[in-house]
């Protein structure tokens, strides 16, 4: 599996996409994203959410460089998206999460979320290249680094990790300097009045 450093390096090249990623058609994504401030599950069962949280916690783990996907609430992003813009992939999540649970119970006689990080990594490494691994990895990245409006990137954790200063509608001369790190705006694109959250 990719190390955290390798993943963050790859994400640097994707920053333009990650910053304002709409998960499907904008109107569809917006409608689903509005309830994302809540904490209750919309699509996943409690058991599925527990497994998913354990997975994303290993894909982009918290470490000495800062928080990871779990702290950024990539799980909430995925849960919301599966109820709307990604609803055609809901069955893939049911099947994939169940397969991971089955593998964990077969090998270690307990649920995936209760395994040690090393055992979780071993199971995930064995699944690399499968369609579900690619799917959940992609959505974990999107949930960690996309606009917070969609339910992930809690407290701009993802943007802070990769040094993205946040959405701006005006770029001042100071922000264009190469010798100064720009101050974070801590704003979603939808914090600006030019974007309508209610309808599109």
VENSUL-V125929 format. One record per residue. RES is the residue in one letter. PSI is psi in whole degrees, 0 to 359 (NA if undefined). NEAR is the number of other C-alpha atoms within 10 Angstrom. Layout:
# VENSUL-V125929
RES:PSI:NEAR, RES:PSI:NEAR
This chain:
# VENSUL-V125929
X:155:13, X:144:11, X:165:11, X:317:17, X:317:11, X:320:10, X:316:14, X:326:17, X:317:12, X:322:12, X:334:16, X:325:13, X:343:10, X:9:12, X:321:17, X:322:12, X:316:14, X:327:21, X:320:22, X:38:20, X:116:19, X:126:20, X:346:20, X:223:13, X:142:9, X:320:13, X:319:15, X:314:17, X:320:20, X:316:22, X:319:16, X:328:17, X:334:24, X:320:15, X:4:15, X:347:20, X:339:13, X:164:10, X:347:9, X:151:12, X:141:15, X:321:17, X:311:18, X:152:21, X:166:12, X:319:11, X:318:13, X:319:17, X:322:18, X:317:17, X:316:21, X:317:26, X:320:20, X:322:19, X:308:28, X:333:24, X:337:24, X:331:19, X:315:23, X:83:25, X:154:20, X:142:16, X:198:9, X:344:6, X:348:10, X:186:12, X:166:17, X:203:23, X:325:28, X:315:26, X:331:22, X:356:27, X:42:24, X:332:32, X:320:30, X:318:29, X:312:26, X:315:27, X:315:24, X:317:26, X:324:27, X:343:20, X:354:18, X:262:22, X:333:21, X:23:17, X:337:15, X:351:11, X:9:15, X:318:18, X:324:11, X:323:15, X:317:21, X:312:13, X:314:12, X:317:20, X:321:23, X:322:15, X:320:14, X:318:21, X:316:21, X:318:16, X:318:17, X:315:21, X:326:14, X:318:11, X:326:12, X:2:13, X:30:12, X:171:14, X:156:18, X:320:24, X:340:18, X:356:14, X:158:17, X:157:10, X:322:15, X:318:10, X:323:15, X:316:19, X:322:16, X:318:13, X:316:18, X:322:18, X:322:13, X:342:11, X:357:15, X:140:13, X:345:11, X:157:10, X:324:12, X:319:19, X:315:19, X:319:13, X:308:15, X:326:21, X:315:17, X:314:11, X:330:21, X:317:28, X:314:22, X:317:26, X:334:31, X:326:30, X:358:31, X:177:30, X:134:27, X:340:31, X:330:25, X:5:30, X:343:28, X:199:32, X:44:29, X:132:24, X:28:14, X:28:23, X:312:22, X:314:31, X:321:24, X:324:17, X:321:15, X:5:14, X:19:15, X:124:22, X:352:18, X:169:19, X:138:19, X:144:15, X:347:8, X:133:7, X:108:9, X:167:9, X:323:7, X:325:11, X:346:14, X:0:11, X:138:10, X:343:8, X:2:8, X:129:9, X:126:13, X:144:15, X:140:11, X:140:15, X:337:12, X:46:18, X:138:17, X:157:18, X:330:18, X:5:15, X:349:14, X:139:13, X:340:8, X:346:9, X:130:11, X:119:11, X:335:16, X:316:9, X:160:10, X:NA:10
